[in-house]
Amino acid sequence: MKHMSESFPEDFILKGFTKYPWLDLPLFFVLLTSYMFTLLGNFAIILVSRLDSQLQGPMYFFLASLSFLDLCFTTTTVPQMLFNLGGPNKNITYIGCMAQAYIFHWLGCTECVLLGIMALDRYVAVCKPLRYSIIMGHKVSLQLSSTAWLTGLANSLLQSTLTVQLPLCGNQILDHFFCELPGLIKMACVDTTVNEITLAIVATLLIMGPLSMILVSYSYIARTVFRIPSAAGRRKAFNTCSSHLLVVSLFYGPGIYIYMQPSGDGPQDVIKVLTLFYCVFTPMANPFIYTLRNKDVIGALPRLLKKAISSK
């Protein structure tokens, strides 16, 4: 029992920005505000895409799926961070930490794949518009979305299980805001080369695979868009695709930096800031990016408000 308690402690201490304790209160309010906007924006996208009859296509199905994923993604980490930043207790239980690591990794991997699928959807919509509703039917959309979730789950079960089995030898201090695999690997008191190589290889496949799909899809999209004779048509295609590209950049940029060096070779404070960026601020920005650049979504909001008022 003593050996077990030394290898797997009852709880962990999350350091956060302990070098700068004065940041706790400002960061608390920033995260709280961001989380509220994330909930508001993503719930609005889900409701609009489900209730408005003009937003029932595959594109809005995937957009609603992304919003639901972002809600789960932020809820996995932000409430715990707010609890730790808002008080003197910086702890998280061992079971809670492991659950957070499994779920966070699952949702992060799922979003990687889903963003690639959304690029494929845009390719079919722009390059094969006459067959779009046939190729990307409801059944195919469900299958593609399920593939993203199952791929993320399989990877999380593999990577997180390998990490959980590492002995910690009583080490309780986790130099992060929440439980993430690179930080947990760094805490181990044994050789972690296998874990680091496995994480790097799978991360490369899950990041570069969908990213390659995105780049190839948009190379064909760009070629097709420049052939559209109507300036309004080119502008509409550009606005829709540029929104997705901006979301991809915000998510993939920090992820590539963090997971391509799982041993934590980079500056830890930089890694923390980038992690906060892609797991807190990117999910908050996603619905606003899509809303501000999509006239269909902007037009759906007043229609739903008018319906709600008239029904009362």
C-alpha positions in Angstrom: 0.0 0.0 0.0 2.9 2.4 0.8 4.5 1.6 -2.6 1.1 2.3 -4.3 0.7 5.6 -2.5 4.2 6.7 -3.5 3.8 5.7 -7.1 0.2 7.0 -7.4 -0.5 9.9 -5.0 -4.0 10.8 -3.8 -3.9 14.2 -5.4 -1.7 16.5 -7.5 -0.7 20.1 -6.9 -1.2 22.2 -10.1 1.5 24.9 -10.2 -0.1 27.2 -12.8 1.8 30.5 -12.9 3.2 30.2 -9.4 6.1 32.4 -10.4 3.6 35.2 -10.9 0.9 34.8 -8.1 -0.4 38.3 -8.9 -1.7 36.9 -12.2 -4.2 34.5 -10.5 -7.0 37.0 -10.0 -6.8 38.7 -13.4 -6.5 35.3 -15.1 -9.6 34.1 -13.1 -11.7 36.9 -14.5 -10.3 36.5 -18.0 -11.1 32.7 -18.0 -14.5 33.3 -16.4 -15.4 35.8 -19.1 -14.1 33.6 -21.9 -16.0 30.6 -20.6 -19.2 32.6 -20.5 -18.8 33.8 -24.1 -17.9 30.2 -25.1 -21.1 28.8 -23.6 -23.2 31.6 -25.1 -21.7 31.5 -28.6 -21.6 27.7 -29.0 -25.0 27.2 -27.6 -26.3 29.8 -30.0 -24.7 28.1 -33.0 -26.2 24.7 -31.9 -29.7 26.2 -31.4 -29.7 28.1 -34.6 -28.4 25.2 -36.7 -31.0 22.9 -35.2 -34.1 25.2 -35.2 -33.7 27.1 -38.4 -35.0 25.2 -41.5 -32.6 27.0 -43.8 -29.5 25.7 -41.9 -30.1 22.0 -42.2 -27.2 21.2 -44.6 -24.1 19.2 -43.9 -22.0 22.3 -43.4 -24.2 23.4 -40.4 -24.3 19.9 -39.1 -20.5 19.9 -38.8 -20.5 23.4 -37.4 -23.0 22.3 -34.7 -20.8 19.3 -34.0 -17.8 21.5 -33.6 -19.7 23.8 -31.2 -20.8 20.8 -29.1 -17.2 19.5 -29.1 -15.9 22.9 -28.0 -18.4 23.1 -25.2 -17.2 19.7 -23.9 -13.5 20.7 -24.5 -13.6 23.8 -22.4 -15.9 22.4 -19.7 -13.3 19.6 -19.1 -10.7 22.1 -18.0 -12.0 25.6 -17.3 -14.2 24.9 -14.2 -11.2 23.2 -12.5 -8.9 26.1 -13.4 -11.4 28.6 -12.1 -11.7 26.7 -8.8 -7.9 26.6 -8.4 -7.3 30.3 -9.4 -10.1 31.5 -7.2 -8.8 30.1 -4.0 -5.8 28.9 -2.1 -6.4 25.2 -3.0 -4.4 24.3 -6.1 -5.1 20.5 -5.8 -6.8 18.0 -8.0 -7.5 14.4 -7.0 -5.6 11.6 -8.8 -8.8 10.1 -10.2 -10.0 13.6 -11.3 -6.7 14.2 -12.9 -6.7 10.9 -14.9 -10.3 11.5 -16.0 -9.4 15.0 -17.1 -6.4 13.7 -19.1 -8.4 11.0 -20.8 -11.3 13.3 -21.8 -9.2 16.2 -22.8 -7.0 14.1 -25.0 -10.1 12.4 -26.5 -11.8 15.7 -27.3 -8.6 17.4 -28.6 -7.9 14.5 -31.0 -11.5 14.4 -32.1 -11.4 18.1 -33.0 -8.2 17.6 -35.1 -10.0 15.0 -37.2 -13.3 16.9 -37.3 -11.6 20.0 -38.7 -10.1 17.9 -41.5 -13.6 16.5 -42.3 -15.0 20.0 -42.4 -12.4 20.9 -45.0 -13.5 17.8 -47.1 -17.1 19.0 -46.8 -16.1 22.5 -48.1 -14.3 20.8 -51.0 -17.4 18.9 -52.0 -19.6 22.0 -51.6 -17.4 24.2 -53.7 -15.9 21.8 -56.3 -19.0 19.5 -56.7 -21.9 21.7 -55.9 -24.5 19.8 -58.0 -23.8 16.5 -56.2 -23.1 18.1 -52.8 -26.4 17.0 -51.2 -26.0 13.5 -52.5 -22.3 12.9 -51.6 -22.6 14.6 -48.2 -26.0 13.2 -47.2 -27.2 13.0 -43.6 -26.0 9.4 -43.2 -22.5 10.1 -44.6 -22.2 13.2 -42.3 -23.1 11.1 -39.3 -20.6 8.4 -40.3 -17.8 11.0 -40.7 -18.6 12.7 -37.4 -18.7 9.3 -35.7 -15.3 8.5 -37.2 -13.8 11.6 -35.7 -15.2 10.8 -32.2 -14.1 7.1 -32.4 -10.6 8.0 -33.7 -10.1 10.5 -30.8 -11.4 7.9 -28.3 -9.1 5.2 -29.6 -6.1 7.4 -29.4 -6.9 8.7 -26.0 -7.3 5.2 -24.6 -3.9 4.3 -26.0 -1.9 7.4 -25.0 -3.6 8.0 -21.7 -3.3 4.4 -20.6 0.4 4.3 -21.4 0.8 7.5 -19.4 -1.3 6.4 -16.4 0.9 3.3 -15.9 4.1 5.4 -15.4 5.2 5.4 -11.7 5.6 8.9 -10.2 7.6 7.9 -7.0 5.6 10.3 -4.9 5.9 13.3 -7.2 2.8 15.4 -6.8 3.7 18.7 -8.4 2.3 19.1 -12.0 3.7 22.2 -13.7 0.5 23.1 -15.5 -3.0 24.5 -15.0 -4.7 21.1 -15.6 -3.8 17.5 -16.3 -2.4 17.0 -19.8 -0.3 14.1 -21.1 3.0 15.9 -21.8 3.0 17.3 -18.3 2.1 13.9 -16.7 4.9 12.1 -18.7 7.4 14.7 -17.5 6.5 13.8 -13.8 7.4 10.1 -14.2 10.5 8.9 -12.3 11.4 6.2 -15.0 12.6 6.3 -18.6 9.7 7.7 -20.6 11.3 7.4 -24.1 8.6 4.9 -25.3 5.8 7.2 -24.2 7.4 10.3 -25.7 8.1 8.5 -29.1 4.6 7.1 -29.1 3.0 10.4 -28.3 5.1 12.2 -31.0 4.3 9.6 -33.7 0.6 9.5 -33.1 0.4 13.3 -32.6 2.1 13.7 -36.0 -0.3 11.4 -37.6 -3.4 12.9 -36.0 -2.2 16.5 -36.7 -0.4 16.2 -40.0 -3.0 13.8 -41.5 -6.0 16.1 -41.2 -3.8 19.1 -41.9 -2.7 17.5 -45.1 -6.3 16.8 -46.0 -7.1 20.5 -45.3 -4.3 21.8 -47.5 -5.1 19.5 -50.4 -8.8 20.3 -50.1 -8.2 24.0 -50.1 -5.7 23.8 -53.0 -8.6 22.4 -55.1 -11.0 24.9 -53.6 -8.8 27.8 -54.5 -8.5 26.6 -58.1 -12.3 26.3 -58.4 -13.0 29.7 -56.7 -10.9 31.6 -59.1 -12.9 30.1 -62.0 -16.2 31.3 -60.6 -17.3 34.1 -63.0 -19.4 36.0 -60.5 -17.6 38.2 -58.0 -20.4 37.7 -55.4 -20.0 33.9 -55.8 -16.3 34.1 -55.3 -16.8 36.3 -52.2 -19.3 33.9 -50.7 -17.0 30.9 -51.2 -14.1 32.8 -49.9 -15.9 34.0 -46.7 -17.1 30.5 -45.9 -13.7 28.9 -46.5 -11.6 31.6 -44.8 -13.6 31.2 -41.6 -12.7 27.5 -41.5 -9.0 28.3 -42.3 -8.8 30.8 -39.5 -10.3 28.3 -37.0 -7.8 25.7 -38.2 -4.9 28.1 -37.8 -5.9 29.0 -34.2 -6.2 25.3 -33.2 -3.4 23.6 -35.1 -0.7 26.3 -34.5 -0.4 25.9 -30.7 -1.1 22.1 -30.9 1.8 21.6 -33.3 4.2 23.5 -31.1 3.2 21.6 -27.9 2.8 18.0 -29.2 5.8 18.0 -31.5 8.0 18.2 -28.4 6.2 16.0 -25.8 9.3 15.9 -23.5 8.7 19.5 -22.6 11.8 20.9 -24.3 10.1 24.2 -24.9 9.8 27.0 -22.3 7.1 25.8 -19.9 5.5 29.2 -19.5 5.1 29.5 -23.3 3.6 26.0 -23.4 1.1 27.0 -20.7 0.1 30.2 -22.5 -0.3 28.3 -25.9 -2.3 25.6 -24.1 -4.7 28.2 -22.6 -5.0 29.7 -26.1 -6.1 26.6 -28.0 -8.2 25.1 -25.2 -9.9 28.2 -23.9 -9.8 31.1 -26.3 -10.1 29.2 -29.6 -13.4 27.5 -28.6 -14.6 31.0 -27.6 -13.6 32.6 -30.9 -14.9 29.8 -33.2 -18.7 30.7 -33.1 -18.0 34.4 -33.5 -15.6 33.7 -36.5 -18.3 31.6 -38.2 -21.1 34.0 -37.3 -19.5 37.2 -38.4 -18.4 35.8 -41.8 -21.6 33.8 -42.5 -24.7 35.8 -43.7 -26.9 32.7 -43.4 -26.2 32.4 -39.7 -26.5 36.1 -39.1 -29.9 36.1 -40.9 -31.1 33.1 -39.0 -30.7 34.8 -35.6 -33.3 37.6 -36.2 -35.7 35.0 -37.8 -35.6 32.9 -34.7 -36.0 35.9 -32.4 -39.0 37.0 -34.5 -40.5 33.5 -34.2 -40.0 33.4 -30.5 -41.6 36.9 -30.0 -44.6 36.1 -32.3 -45.2 32.7 -30.5 -45.5 34.5 -27.2 
